[in-house]
Amino acid sequence: MQAHVDQLREHLGDERGDAFLESARALVELLTDPDRLREAYEGVRAPTLLLTGDSDRLVPLTASQALADLRPDWTFEVLDGIGHIPHMEDPIRFARITGEWLDQLGVAPAAA
């Protein structure tokens, strides 16, 4: 796992990949259709943890904050020094935060 995290960190600045381009296209498509976007976030009925990094270059922090403001029933967490893929950039912190959130819901064993 550490080798994977190291490799990811090495390539975080390389945004020319096909996956990044496809994600950006999908995001732009969704964001340019306000009705579809509203339907998507209003349709969520499950408890939701919205977890983002303050250094995300794909989804600006202001966009995540705006969504969190629209859904105050969601839990919103911002990770300092983390980009778009917190589960890979800092898997330990991601697992801790996610585990603690699940603990609060009563659906997971206690986080270590």
Biopython code that builds the backbone (N, CA, C, O; Angstrom):
import numpy as np
from Bio.PDB.StructureBuilder import StructureBuilder

atoms = [
    (1, "MET", "N", (0.832, -1.186, 0.000)),
    (1, "MET", "CA", (0.000, 0.000, 0.000)),
    (1, "MET", "C", (0.878, 1.252, 0.000)),
    (1, "MET", "O", (0.577, 2.224, -0.693)),
    (2, "GLN", "N", (1.958, 1.228, 0.772)),
    (2, "GLN", "CA", (2.808, 2.404, 0.830)),
    (2, "GLN", "C", (3.420, 2.714, -0.533)),
    (2, "GLN", "O", (3.556, 3.882, -0.897)),
    (3, "ALA", "N", (3.788, 1.686, -1.285)),
    (3, "ALA", "CA", (4.352, 1.908, -2.619)),
    (3, "ALA", "C", (3.326, 2.578, -3.527)),
    (3, "ALA", "O", (3.671, 3.436, -4.339)),
    (4, "HIS", "N", (2.075, 2.184, -3.385)),
    (4, "HIS", "CA", (1.018, 2.790, -4.188)),
    (4, "HIS", "C", (0.846, 4.262, -3.814)),
    (4, "HIS", "O", (0.737, 5.118, -4.692)),
    (5, "VAL", "N", (0.822, 4.552, -2.537)),
    (5, "VAL", "CA", (0.685, 5.935, -2.069)),
    (5, "VAL", "C", (1.873, 6.765, -2.550)),
    (5, "VAL", "O", (1.694, 7.900, -2.991)),
    (6, "ASP", "N", (3.078, 6.212, -2.468)),
    (6, "ASP", "CA", (4.263, 6.933, -2.928)),
    (6, "ASP", "C", (4.184, 7.240, -4.419)),
    (6, "ASP", "O", (4.514, 8.342, -4.858)),
    (7, "GLN", "N", (3.742, 6.247, -5.192)),
    (7, "GLN", "CA", (3.616, 6.456, -6.638)),
    (7, "GLN", "C", (2.564, 7.523, -6.935)),
    (7, "GLN", "O", (2.762, 8.361, -7.814)),
    (8, "LEU", "N", (1.475, 7.496, -6.223)),
    (8, "LEU", "CA", (0.423, 8.478, -6.411)),
    (8, "LEU", "C", (0.936, 9.883, -6.116)),
    (8, "LEU", "O", (0.684, 10.809, -6.887)),
    (9, "ARG", "N", (1.647, 10.047, -5.017)),
    (9, "ARG", "CA", (2.185, 11.361, -4.669)),
    (9, "ARG", "C", (3.118, 11.879, -5.755)),
    (9, "ARG", "O", (3.148, 13.073, -6.052)),
    (10, "GLU", "N", (3.872, 10.969, -6.335)),
    (10, "GLU", "CA", (4.812, 11.344, -7.389)),
    (10, "GLU", "C", (4.093, 11.891, -8.616)),
    (10, "GLU", "O", (4.640, 12.734, -9.327)),
    (11, "HIS", "N", (2.874, 11.423, -8.873)),
    (11, "HIS", "CA", (2.154, 11.800, -10.086)),
    (11, "HIS", "C", (0.987, 12.757, -9.857)),
    (11, "HIS", "O", (0.234, 13.038, -10.790)),
    (12, "LEU", "N", (0.824, 13.257, -8.641)),
    (12, "LEU", "CA", (-0.318, 14.136, -8.362)),
    (12, "LEU", "C", (-0.306, 15.386, -9.229)),
    (12, "LEU", "O", (-1.371, 15.900, -9.571)),
    (13, "GLY", "N", (0.841, 15.876, -9.584)),
    (13, "GLY", "CA", (0.909, 17.078, -10.397)),
    (13, "GLY", "C", (0.653, 16.826, -11.870)),
    (13, "GLY", "O", (0.481, 17.777, -12.632)),
    (14, "ASP", "N", (0.623, 15.587, -12.284)),
    (14, "ASP", "CA", (0.437, 15.248, -13.697)),
    (14, "ASP", "C", (-1.047, 15.112, -13.992)),
    (14, "ASP", "O", (-1.630, 14.042, -13.815)),
    (15, "GLU", "N", (-1.657, 16.211, -14.446)),
    (15, "GLU", "CA", (-3.098, 16.212, -14.686)),
    (15, "GLU", "C", (-3.436, 16.017, -16.157)),
    (15, "GLU", "O", (-4.534, 16.366, -16.592)),
    (16, "ARG", "N", (-2.510, 15.466, -16.923)),
    (16, "ARG", "CA", (-2.755, 15.281, -18.340)),
    (16, "ARG", "C", (-3.339, 13.915, -18.653)),
    (16, "ARG", "O", (-3.599, 13.616, -19.818)),
    (17, "GLY", "N", (-3.550, 13.090, -17.658)),
    (17, "GLY", "CA", (-4.022, 11.735, -17.877)),
    (17, "GLY", "C", (-5.472, 11.674, -18.327)),
    (17, "GLY", "O", (-6.258, 12.590, -18.085)),
    (18, "ASP", "N", (-5.803, 10.580, -18.983)),
    (18, "ASP", "CA", (-7.163, 10.373, -19.477)),
    (18, "ASP", "C", (-8.200, 10.387, -18.353)),
    (18, "ASP", "O", (-9.289, 10.936, -18.519)),
    (19, "ALA", "N", (-7.862, 9.785, -17.213)),
    (19, "ALA", "CA", (-8.822, 9.729, -16.101)),
    (19, "ALA", "C", (-9.157, 11.132, -15.599)),
    (19, "ALA", "O", (-10.319, 11.429, -15.321)),
    (20, "PHE", "N", (-8.150, 11.992, -15.482)),
    (20, "PHE", "CA", (-8.395, 13.357, -15.033)),
    (20, "PHE", "C", (-9.285, 14.095, -16.030)),
    (20, "PHE", "O", (-10.226, 14.788, -15.643)),
    (21, "LEU", "N", (-8.978, 13.939, -17.312)),
    (21, "LEU", "CA", (-9.760, 14.605, -18.348)),
    (21, "LEU", "C", (-11.204, 14.125, -18.343)),
    (21, "LEU", "O", (-12.125, 14.934, -18.459)),
    (22, "GLU", "N", (-11.410, 12.836, -18.211)),
    (22, "GLU", "CA", (-12.771, 12.288, -18.175)),
    (22, "GLU", "C", (-13.529, 12.790, -16.943)),
    (22, "GLU", "O", (-14.708, 13.130, -17.038)),
    (23, "SER", "N", (-12.868, 12.837, -15.807)),
    (23, "SER", "CA", (-13.512, 13.350, -14.591)),
    (23, "SER", "C", (-13.881, 14.815, -14.752)),
    (23, "SER", "O", (-14.975, 15.228, -14.366)),
    (24, "ALA", "N", (-12.986, 15.593, -15.311)),
    (24, "ALA", "CA", (-13.254, 17.011, -15.515)),
    (24, "ALA", "C", (-14.420, 17.218, -16.469)),
    (24, "ALA", "O", (-15.265, 18.081, -16.235)),
    (25, "ARG", "N", (-14.473, 16.441, -17.533)),
    (25, "ARG", "CA", (-15.599, 16.549, -18.481)),
    (25, "ARG", "C", (-16.925, 16.216, -17.809)),
    (25, "ARG", "O", (-17.912, 16.930, -17.989)),
    (26, "ALA", "N", (-16.951, 15.140, -17.040)),
    (26, "ALA", "CA", (-18.184, 14.741, -16.358)),
    (26, "ALA", "C", (-18.630, 15.807, -15.372)),
    (26, "ALA", "O", (-19.820, 16.098, -15.254)),
    (27, "LEU", "N", (-17.676, 16.382, -14.669)),
    (27, "LEU", "CA", (-17.991, 17.427, -13.702)),
    (27, "LEU", "C", (-18.538, 18.667, -14.387)),
    (27, "LEU", "O", (-19.531, 19.235, -13.934)),
    (28, "VAL", "N", (-17.912, 19.092, -15.461)),
    (28, "VAL", "CA", (-18.379, 20.270, -16.200)),
    (28, "VAL", "C", (-19.780, 20.012, -16.748)),
    (28, "VAL", "O", (-20.640, 20.891, -16.696)),
    (29, "GLU", "N", (-20.008, 18.819, -17.267)),
    (29, "GLU", "CA", (-21.330, 18.473, -17.796)),
    (29, "GLU", "C", (-22.399, 18.568, -16.707)),
    (29, "GLU", "O", (-23.483, 19.104, -16.938)),
    (30, "LEU", "N", (-22.095, 18.055, -15.544)),
    (30, "LEU", "CA", (-23.047, 18.107, -14.434)),
    (30, "LEU", "C", (-23.252, 19.541, -13.947)),
    (30, "LEU", "O", (-24.383, 19.956, -13.694)),
    (31, "LEU", "N", (-22.175, 20.287, -13.817)),
    (31, "LEU", "CA", (-22.269, 21.646, -13.281)),
    (31, "LEU", "C", (-22.944, 22.627, -14.237)),
    (31, "LEU", "O", (-23.420, 23.676, -13.805)),
    (32, "THR", "N", (-22.991, 22.304, -15.516)),
    (32, "THR", "CA", (-23.650, 23.193, -16.470)),
    (32, "THR", "C", (-25.131, 22.869, -16.624)),
    (32, "THR", "O", (-25.820, 23.493, -17.431)),
    (33, "ASP", "N", (-25.620, 21.911, -15.868)),
    (33, "ASP", "CA", (-27.036, 21.549, -15.891)),
    (33, "ASP", "C", (-27.567, 21.663, -14.461)),
    (33, "ASP", "O", (-27.614, 20.668, -13.738)),
    (34, "PRO", "N", (-27.967, 22.872, -14.047)),
    (34, "PRO", "CA", (-28.372, 23.095, -12.651)),
    (34, "PRO", "C", (-29.509, 22.188, -12.188)),
    (34, "PRO", "O", (-29.528, 21.761, -11.034)),
    (35, "ASP", "N", (-30.453, 21.892, -13.077)),
    (35, "ASP", "CA", (-31.567, 21.022, -12.687)),
    (35, "ASP", "C", (-31.076, 19.612, -12.374)),
    (35, "ASP", "O", (-31.498, 19.001, -11.392)),
    (36, "ARG", "N", (-30.195, 19.111, -13.204)),
    (36, "ARG", "CA", (-29.645, 17.769, -12.982)),
    (36, "ARG", "C", (-28.811, 17.737, -11.705)),
    (36, "ARG", "O", (-28.874, 16.770, -10.945)),
    (37, "LEU", "N", (-28.046, 18.772, -11.472)),
    (37, "LEU", "CA", (-27.241, 18.853, -10.257)),
    (37, "LEU", "C", (-28.132, 18.884, -9.018)),
    (37, "LEU", "O", (-27.895, 18.153, -8.056)),
    (38, "ARG", "N", (-29.156, 19.731, -9.048)),
    (38, "ARG", "CA", (-30.079, 19.821, -7.907)),
    (38, "ARG", "C", (-30.776, 18.488, -7.662)),
    (38, "ARG", "O", (-30.906, 18.058, -6.516)),
    (39, "GLU", "N", (-31.222, 17.836, -8.721)),
    (39, "GLU", "CA", (-31.854, 16.516, -8.592)),
    (39, "GLU", "C", (-30.908, 15.532, -7.920)),
    (39, "GLU", "O", (-31.318, 14.740, -7.071)),
    (40, "ALA", "N", (-29.650, 15.588, -8.304)),
    (40, "ALA", "CA", (-28.667, 14.651, -7.760)),
    (40, "ALA", "C", (-28.488, 14.847, -6.253)),
    (40, "ALA", "O", (-28.575, 13.882, -5.493)),
    (41, "TYR", "N", (-28.240, 16.076, -5.816)),
    (41, "TYR", "CA", (-27.985, 16.236, -4.386)),
    (41, "TYR", "C", (-29.261, 16.197, -3.553)),
    (41, "TYR", "O", (-29.218, 15.782, -2.395)),
    (42, "GLU", "N", (-30.389, 16.615, -4.107)),
    (42, "GLU", "CA", (-31.637, 16.524, -3.350)),
    (42, "GLU", "C", (-32.124, 15.086, -3.228)),
    (42, "GLU", "O", (-32.858, 14.755, -2.297)),
    (43, "GLY", "N", (-31.721, 14.240, -4.157)),
    (43, "GLY", "CA", (-32.162, 12.849, -4.154)),
    (43, "GLY", "C", (-31.449, 11.960, -3.152)),
    (43, "GLY", "O", (-31.869, 10.825, -2.928)),
    (44, "VAL", "N", (-30.390, 12.449, -2.552)),
    (44, "VAL", "CA", (-29.641, 11.640, -1.593)),
    (44, "VAL", "C", (-30.428, 11.563, -0.287)),
    (44, "VAL", "O", (-30.723, 12.586, 0.331)),
    (45, "ARG", "N", (-30.761, 10.352, 0.122)),
    (45, "ARG", "CA", (-31.534, 10.148, 1.350)),
    (45, "ARG", "C", (-30.718, 9.481, 2.458)),
    (45, "ARG", "O", (-31.149, 9.448, 3.610)),
    (46, "ALA", "N", (-29.566, 8.962, 2.123)),
    (46, "ALA", "CA", (-28.729, 8.256, 3.096)),
    (46, "ALA", "C", (-27.869, 9.248, 3.860)),
    (46, "ALA", "O", (-27.566, 10.328, 3.352)),
    (47, "PRO", "N", (-27.474, 8.892, 5.070)),
    (47, "PRO", "CA", (-26.492, 9.717, 5.763)),
    (47, "PRO", "C", (-25.265, 9.886, 4.858)),
    (47, "PRO", "O", (-24.830, 8.934, 4.211)),
    (48, "THR", "N", (-24.723, 11.082, 4.819)),
    (48, "THR", "CA", (-23.654, 11.371, 3.867)),
    (48, "THR", "C", (-22.500, 12.092, 4.537)),
    (48, "THR", "O", (-22.685, 13.051, 5.287)),
    (49, "LEU", "N", (-21.303, 11.601, 4.244)),
    (49, "LEU", "CA", (-20.068, 12.260, 4.664)),
    (49, "LEU", "C", (-19.461, 12.872, 3.416)),
    (49, "LEU", "O", (-19.044, 12.158, 2.505)),
    (50, "LEU", "N", (-19.412, 14.185, 3.375)),
    (50, "LEU", "CA", (-18.789, 14.913, 2.270)),
    (50, "LEU", "C", (-17.387, 15.280, 2.735)),
    (50, "LEU", "O", (-17.203, 16.167, 3.568)),
    (51, "LEU", "N", (-16.410, 14.585, 2.185)),
    (51, "LEU", "CA", (-15.027, 14.719, 2.609)),
    (51, "LEU", "C", (-14.224, 15.272, 1.444)),
    (51, "LEU", "O", (-14.239, 14.707, 0.351)),
    (52, "THR", "N", (-13.526, 16.369, 1.673)),
    (52, "THR", "CA", (-12.758, 16.989, 0.606)),
    (52, "THR", "C", (-11.417, 17.469, 1.138)),
    (52, "THR", "O", (-11.221, 17.618, 2.344)),
    (53, "GLY", "N", (-10.506, 17.706, 0.214)),
    (53, "GLY", "CA", (-9.214, 18.258, 0.592)),
    (53, "GLY", "C", (-9.165, 19.743, 0.277)),
    (53, "GLY", "O", (-9.796, 20.201, -0.676)),
    (54, "ASP", "N", (-8.431, 20.482, 1.057)),
    (54, "ASP", "CA", (-8.338, 21.929, 0.812)),
    (54, "ASP", "C", (-7.455, 22.247, -0.393)),
    (54, "ASP", "O", (-7.381, 23.400, -0.819)),
    (55, "SER", "N", (-6.786, 21.237, -0.945)),
    (55, "SER", "CA", (-5.919, 21.437, -2.102)),
    (55, "SER", "C", (-6.446, 20.714, -3.345)),
    (55, "SER", "O", (-5.686, 20.435, -4.271)),
    (56, "ASP", "N", (-7.737, 20.414, -3.363)),
    (56, "ASP", "CA", (-8.351, 19.726, -4.501)),
    (56, "ASP", "C", (-8.335, 20.648, -5.715)),
    (56, "ASP", "O", (-8.881, 21.750, -5.663)),
    (57, "ARG", "N", (-7.712, 20.205, -6.808)),
    (57, "ARG", "CA", (-7.637, 21.020, -8.016)),
    (57, "ARG", "C", (-8.725, 20.673, -9.014)),
    (57, "ARG", "O", (-8.861, 21.347, -10.035)),
    (58, "LEU", "N", (-9.506, 19.632, -8.740)),
    (58, "LEU", "CA", (-10.603, 19.271, -9.632)),
    (58, "LEU", "C", (-11.918, 19.896, -9.151)),
    (58, "LEU", "O", (-12.668, 20.458, -9.948)),
    (59, "VAL", "N", (-12.190, 19.796, -7.857)),
    (59, "VAL", "CA", (-13.400, 20.378, -7.266)),
    (59, "VAL", "C", (-12.949, 21.424, -6.255)),
    (59, "VAL", "O", (-12.431, 21.074, -5.194)),
    (60, "PRO", "N", (-13.139, 22.702, -6.569)),
    (60, "PRO", "CA", (-12.695, 23.751, -5.637)),
    (60, "PRO", "C", (-13.390, 23.635, -4.280)),
    (60, "PRO", "O", (-14.547, 23.226, -4.189)),
    (61, "LEU", "N", (-12.663, 24.000, -3.243)),
    (61, "LEU", "CA", (-13.221, 23.950, -1.895)),
    (61, "LEU", "C", (-14.502, 24.776, -1.796)),
    (61, "LEU", "O", (-15.423, 24.398, -1.073)),
    (62, "THR", "N", (-14.572, 25.893, -2.510)),
    (62, "THR", "CA", (-15.780, 26.720, -2.462)),
    (62, "THR", "C", (-16.991, 25.953, -3.005)),
    (62, "THR", "O", (-18.109, 26.148, -2.529)),
    (63, "ALA", "N", (-16.778, 25.091, -3.988)),
    (63, "ALA", "CA", (-17.883, 24.295, -4.531)),
    (63, "ALA", "C", (-18.344, 23.252, -3.513)),
    (63, "ALA", "O", (-19.544, 23.046, -3.331)),
    (64, "SER", "N", (-17.401, 22.603, -2.861)),
    (64, "SER", "CA", (-17.762, 21.627, -1.828)),
    (64, "SER", "C", (-18.485, 22.305, -0.671)),
    (64, "SER", "O", (-19.461, 21.773, -0.142)),
    (65, "GLN", "N", (-17.996, 23.491, -0.277)),
    (65, "GLN", "CA", (-18.639, 24.228, 0.811)),
    (65, "GLN", "C", (-20.054, 24.642, 0.423)),
    (65, "GLN", "O", (-20.966, 24.580, 1.247)),
    (66, "ALA", "N", (-20.241, 25.063, -0.823)),
    (66, "ALA", "CA", (-21.575, 25.453, -1.292)),
    (66, "ALA", "C", (-22.531, 24.266, -1.235)),
    (66, "ALA", "O", (-23.684, 24.418, -0.830)),
    (67, "LEU", "N", (-22.067, 23.096, -1.632)),
    (67, "LEU", "CA", (-22.911, 21.903, -1.568)),
    (67, "LEU", "C", (-23.225, 21.556, -0.118)),
    (67, "LEU", "O", (-24.363, 21.221, 0.210)),
    (68, "ALA", "N", (-22.228, 21.635, 0.741)),
    (68, "ALA", "CA", (-22.453, 21.364, 2.163)),
    (68, "ALA", "C", (-23.477, 22.339, 2.751)),
    (68, "ALA", "O", (-24.283, 21.959, 3.599)),
    (69, "ASP", "N", (-23.442, 23.583, 2.301)),
    (69, "ASP", "CA", (-24.410, 24.576, 2.778)),
    (69, "ASP", "C", (-25.830, 24.229, 2.337)),
    (69, "ASP", "O", (-26.794, 24.522, 3.044)),
    (70, "LEU", "N", (-25.956, 23.606, 1.166)),
    (70, "LEU", "CA", (-27.273, 23.202, 0.671)),
    (70, "LEU", "C", (-27.813, 21.975, 1.394)),
    (70, "LEU", "O", (-29.023, 21.751, 1.432)),
    (71, "ARG", "N", (-26.910, 21.183, 1.965)),
    (71, "ARG", "CA", (-27.308, 19.960, 2.670)),
    (71, "ARG", "C", (-26.733, 19.959, 4.080)),
    (71, "ARG", "O", (-25.796, 19.213, 4.364)),
    (72, "PRO", "N", (-27.284, 20.789, 4.969)),
    (72, "PRO", "CA", (-26.747, 20.854, 6.331)),
    (72, "PRO", "C", (-26.926, 19.548, 7.106)),
    (72, "PRO", "O", (-26.333, 19.381, 8.172)),
    (73, "ASP", "N", (-27.736, 18.620, 6.584)),
    (73, "ASP", "CA", (-27.893, 17.325, 7.228)),
    (73, "ASP", "C", (-26.719, 16.396, 6.933)),
    (73, "ASP", "O", (-26.597, 15.343, 7.559)),
    (74, "TRP", "N", (-25.859, 16.766, 5.996)),
    (74, "TRP", "CA", (-24.661, 15.990, 5.694)),
    (74, "TRP", "C", (-23.536, 16.413, 6.633)),
    (74, "TRP", "O", (-23.534, 17.526, 7.160)),
    (75, "THR", "N", (-22.594, 15.519, 6.831)),
    (75, "THR", "CA", (-21.387, 15.839, 7.587)),
    (75, "THR", "C", (-20.331, 16.294, 6.587)),
    (75, "THR", "O", (-20.070, 15.611, 5.596)),
    (76, "PHE", "N", (-19.726, 17.447, 6.850)),
    (76, "PHE", "CA", (-18.738, 18.028, 5.933)),
    (76, "PHE", "C", (-17.399, 18.120, 6.633)),
    (76, "PHE", "O", (-17.292, 18.721, 7.702)),
    (77, "GLU", "N", (-16.376, 17.526, 6.034)),
    (77, "GLU", "CA", (-15.022, 17.540, 6.583)),
    (77, "GLU", "C", (-14.050, 18.018, 5.513)),
    (77, "GLU", "O", (-14.136, 17.597, 4.360)),
    (78, "VAL", "N", (-13.132, 18.891, 5.889)),
    (78, "VAL", "CA", (-12.082, 19.378, 4.997)),
    (78, "VAL", "C", (-10.744, 18.929, 5.566)),
    (78, "VAL", "O", (-10.444, 19.158, 6.738)),
    (79, "LEU", "N", (-9.943, 18.286, 4.717)),
    (79, "LEU", "CA", (-8.635, 17.810, 5.138)),
    (79, "LEU", "C", (-7.553, 18.770, 4.642)),
    (79, "LEU", "O", (-7.433, 19.012, 3.441)),
    (80, "ASP", "N", (-6.779, 19.306, 5.560)),
    (80, "ASP", "CA", (-5.683, 20.214, 5.214)),
    (80, "ASP", "C", (-4.592, 19.463, 4.458)),
    (80, "ASP", "O", (-4.224, 18.344, 4.815)),
    (81, "GLY", "N", (-4.085, 20.102, 3.408)),
    (81, "GLY", "CA", (-2.970, 19.546, 2.675)),
    (81, "GLY", "C", (-3.304, 18.362, 1.787)),
    (81, "GLY", "O", (-2.407, 17.639, 1.354)),
    (82, "ILE", "N", (-4.575, 18.158, 1.512)),
    (82, "ILE", "CA", (-5.027, 16.998, 0.724)),
    (82, "ILE", "C", (-5.728, 17.499, -0.532)),
    (82, "ILE", "O", (-6.386, 18.539, -0.523)),
    (83, "GLY", "N", (-5.573, 16.734, -1.616)),
    (83, "GLY", "CA", (-6.193, 17.085, -2.888)),
    (83, "GLY", "C", (-7.490, 16.328, -3.134)),
    (83, "GLY", "O", (-8.307, 16.175, -2.225)),
    (84, "HIS", "N", (-7.680, 15.854, -4.359)),
    (84, "HIS", "CA", (-8.944, 15.272, -4.800)),
    (84, "HIS", "C", (-9.173, 13.836, -4.337)),
    (84, "HIS", "O", (-10.313, 13.372, -4.323)),
    (85, "ILE", "N", (-8.132, 13.136, -3.964)),
    (85, "ILE", "CA", (-8.291, 11.719, -3.622)),
    (85, "ILE", "C", (-7.747, 11.425, -2.211)),
    (85, "ILE", "O", (-6.710, 10.780, -2.059)),
    (86, "PRO", "N", (-8.459, 11.904, -1.196)),
    (86, "PRO", "CA", (-7.961, 11.777, 0.173)),
    (86, "PRO", "C", (-7.752, 10.332, 0.616)),
    (86, "PRO", "O", (-6.861, 10.053, 1.420)),
    (87, "HIS", "N", (-8.561, 9.415, 0.103)),
    (87, "HIS", "CA", (-8.420, 8.014, 0.501)),
    (87, "HIS", "C", (-7.105, 7.412, 0.023)),
    (87, "HIS", "O", (-6.653, 6.406, 0.568)),
    (88, "MET", "N", (-6.485, 8.015, -0.989)),
    (88, "MET", "CA", (-5.197, 7.531, -1.470)),
    (88, "MET", "C", (-4.046, 8.420, -1.001)),
    (88, "MET", "O", (-2.930, 7.935, -0.819)),
    (89, "GLU", "N", (-4.299, 9.692, -0.806)),
    (89, "GLU", "CA", (-3.244, 10.615, -0.390)),
    (89, "GLU", "C", (-2.886, 10.458, 1.081)),
    (89, "GLU", "O", (-1.724, 10.604, 1.463)),
    (90, "ASP", "N", (-3.887, 10.161, 1.906)),
    (90, "ASP", "CA", (-3.650, 9.940, 3.331)),
    (90, "ASP", "C", (-4.648, 8.893, 3.819)),
    (90, "ASP", "O", (-5.611, 9.220, 4.512)),
    (91, "PRO", "N", (-4.412, 7.629, 3.452)),
    (91, "PRO", "CA", (-5.386, 6.582, 3.772)),
    (91, "PRO", "C", (-5.631, 6.395, 5.262)),
    (91, "PRO", "O", (-6.732, 6.013, 5.660)),
    (92, "ILE", "N", (-4.641, 6.652, 6.081)),
    (92, "ILE", "CA", (-4.825, 6.484, 7.526)),
    (92, "ILE", "C", (-5.793, 7.536, 8.061)),
    (92, "ILE", "O", (-6.730, 7.212, 8.792)),
    (93, "ARG", "N", (-5.567, 8.781, 7.699)),
    (93, "ARG", "CA", (-6.463, 9.856, 8.156)),
    (93, "ARG", "C", (-7.864, 9.656, 7.582)),
    (93, "ARG", "O", (-8.857, 9.845, 8.286)),
    (94, "PHE", "N", (-7.946, 9.275, 6.307)),
    (94, "PHE", "CA", (-9.237, 9.020, 5.676)),
    (94, "PHE", "C", (-9.992, 7.918, 6.427)),
    (94, "PHE", "O", (-11.175, 8.068, 6.733)),
    (95, "ALA", "N", (-9.310, 6.824, 6.720)),
    (95, "ALA", "CA", (-9.952, 5.707, 7.422)),
    (95, "ALA", "C", (-10.398, 6.113, 8.826)),
    (95, "ALA", "O", (-11.467, 5.711, 9.286)),
    (96, "ARG", "N", (-9.570, 6.913, 9.502)),
    (96, "ARG", "CA", (-9.932, 7.359, 10.853)),
    (96, "ARG", "C", (-11.191, 8.224, 10.831)),
    (96, "ARG", "O", (-12.121, 7.998, 11.604)),
    (97, "ILE", "N", (-11.212, 9.209, 9.946)),
    (97, "ILE", "CA", (-12.362, 10.115, 9.872)),
    (97, "ILE", "C", (-13.619, 9.362, 9.449)),
    (97, "ILE", "O", (-14.690, 9.551, 10.025)),
    (98, "THR", "N", (-13.479, 8.516, 8.450)),
    (98, "THR", "CA", (-14.627, 7.740, 7.978)),
    (98, "THR", "C", (-15.111, 6.783, 9.056)),
    (98, "THR", "O", (-16.314, 6.648, 9.275)),
    (99, "GLY", "N", (-14.175, 6.118, 9.732)),
    (99, "GLY", "CA", (-14.551, 5.198, 10.801)),
    (99, "GLY", "C", (-15.258, 5.899, 11.947)),
    (99, "GLY", "O", (-16.245, 5.389, 12.477)),
    (100, "GLU", "N", (-14.754, 7.072, 12.334)),
    (100, "GLU", "CA", (-15.401, 7.836, 13.405)),
    (100, "GLU", "C", (-16.803, 8.265, 12.999)),
    (100, "GLU", "O", (-17.721, 8.243, 13.818)),
    (101, "TRP", "N", (-16.974, 8.656, 11.733)),
    (101, "TRP", "CA", (-18.295, 9.056, 11.252)),
    (101, "TRP", "C", (-19.246, 7.856, 11.279)),
    (101, "TRP", "O", (-20.397, 7.983, 11.697)),
    (102, "LEU", "N", (-18.766, 6.701, 10.834)),
    (102, "LEU", "CA", (-19.595, 5.497, 10.870)),
    (102, "LEU", "C", (-19.927, 5.100, 12.303)),
    (102, "LEU", "O", (-21.036, 4.645, 12.585)),
    (103, "ASP", "N", (-18.969, 5.271, 13.207)),
    (103, "ASP", "CA", (-19.222, 4.995, 14.622)),
    (103, "ASP", "C", (-20.376, 5.839, 15.145)),
    (103, "ASP", "O", (-21.235, 5.350, 15.879)),
    (104, "GLN", "N", (-20.386, 7.123, 14.757)),
    (104, "GLN", "CA", (-21.453, 8.015, 15.207)),
    (104, "GLN", "C", (-22.815, 7.564, 14.681)),
    (104, "GLN", "O", (-23.841, 7.771, 15.330)),
    (105, "LEU", "N", (-22.814, 6.954, 13.512)),
    (105, "LEU", "CA", (-24.062, 6.430, 12.957)),
    (105, "LEU", "C", (-24.456, 5.108, 13.594)),
    (105, "LEU", "O", (-25.601, 4.668, 13.484)),
    (106, "GLY", "N", (-23.498, 4.482, 14.258)),
    (106, "GLY", "CA", (-23.761, 3.190, 14.875)),
    (106, "GLY", "C", (-23.777, 2.032, 13.895)),
    (106, "GLY", "O", (-24.442, 1.024, 14.136)),
    (107, "VAL", "N", (-23.046, 2.166, 12.781)),
    (107, "VAL", "CA", (-23.070, 1.121, 11.766)),
    (107, "VAL", "C", (-21.725, 0.433, 11.569)),
    (107, "VAL", "O", (-21.583, -0.393, 10.667)),
    (108, "ALA", "N", (-20.741, 0.756, 12.393)),
    (108, "ALA", "CA", (-19.421, 0.162, 12.202)),
    (108, "ALA", "C", (-18.800, -0.125, 13.562)),
    (108, "ALA", "O", (-19.145, 0.505, 14.562)),
    (109, "PRO", "N", (-17.883, -1.078, 13.585)),
    (109, "PRO", "CA", (-17.144, -1.294, 14.838)),
    (109, "PRO", "C", (-16.362, -0.030, 15.189)),
    (109, "PRO", "O", (-16.082, 0.792, 14.316)),
    (110, "ALA", "N", (-16.020, 0.123, 16.434)),
    (110, "ALA", "CA", (-15.281, 1.303, 16.887)),
    (110, "ALA", "C", (-14.006, 1.487, 16.095)),
    (110, "ALA", "O", (-13.282, 0.525, 15.838)),
    (111, "ALA", "N", (-13.728, 2.723, 15.706)),
    (111, "ALA", "CA", (-12.499, 3.043, 14.971)),
    (111, "ALA", "C", (-11.309, 2.909, 15.903)),
    (111, "ALA", "O", (-11.379, 3.266, 17.079)),
    (112, "ALA", "N", (-10.223, 2.393, 15.366)),
    (112, "ALA", "CA", (-9.016, 2.206, 16.183)),
    (112, "ALA", "C", (-8.181, 3.464, 16.188)),
    (112, "ALA", "O", (-7.126, 3.502, 16.821)),
]
sb = StructureBuilder()
sb.init_structure("model")
sb.init_model(0)
sb.init_chain("A")
sb.init_seg("    ")
for serial, (resi, resn, name, xyz) in enumerate(atoms, 1):
    if name == "N":
        sb.init_residue(resn, " ", resi, " ")
    sb.init_atom(name, np.array(xyz, "f"), 0.0, 1.0, " ", f" {name:<3s}", serial, name[0])
structure = sb.get_structure()
